[in-house]
Amino acid sequence: MSELSLTKADEEFMTKLIRILQEHMNSPDLDVNFVCDTMGMSHSVLYKKIKGLTNMSYIEFVRDFKLKIAKKLIEEQNFSVKDACYHVG
């Protein structure tokens, strides 16, 4: 299996997306429209970019991101499952 190689633009896109998710993780406003507005792109462009880079939809990517953060909080900082869930929204 070959390693995925990202262009500089793809790396910047993912860095910006992850920063937005981290900053607004437990906000009720963290929906696809908010992310599209913040990143300055349409829903279809955002969806295609995420799908092309991760093979996941926006919802799958956000869910996976939040689950990884929750897992880290539980394992490394001894959060309870309830507290980890609350923290990641």
Secondary structure in CASP SS format (residue, H / E / C, confidence):
PFRMAT SS
TARGET T0000
AUTHOR 0000-0000-0000
METHOD secondary structure of the structure
MODEL  1
M C 1.00
S C 1.00
E C 1.00
L C 1.00
S C 1.00
L C 1.00
T C 1.00
K H 1.00
A H 1.00
D H 1.00
E H 1.00
E H 1.00
F H 1.00
M H 1.00
T H 1.00
K H 1.00
L H 1.00
I H 1.00
R H 1.00
I H 1.00
L H 1.00
Q H 1.00
E H 1.00
H C 1.00
M C 1.00
N C 1.00
S C 1.00
P C 1.00
D C 1.00
L C 1.00
D C 1.00
V H 1.00
N H 1.00
F H 1.00
V H 1.00
C H 1.00
D H 1.00
T H 1.00
M H 1.00
G C 1.00
M C 1.00
S C 1.00
H H 1.00
S H 1.00
V H 1.00
L H 1.00
Y H 1.00
K H 1.00
K H 1.00
I H 1.00
K H 1.00
G H 1.00
L H 1.00
T H 1.00
N C 1.00
M C 1.00
S C 1.00
Y H 1.00
I H 1.00
E H 1.00
F H 1.00
V H 1.00
R H 1.00
D H 1.00
F H 1.00
K H 1.00
L H 1.00
K H 1.00
I H 1.00
A H 1.00
K H 1.00
K H 1.00
L H 1.00
I H 1.00
E H 1.00
E H 1.00
Q H 1.00
N C 1.00
F C 1.00
S C 1.00
V H 1.00
K H 1.00
D H 1.00
A H 1.00
C H 1.00
Y H 1.00
H H 1.00
V H 1.00
G C 1.00
END
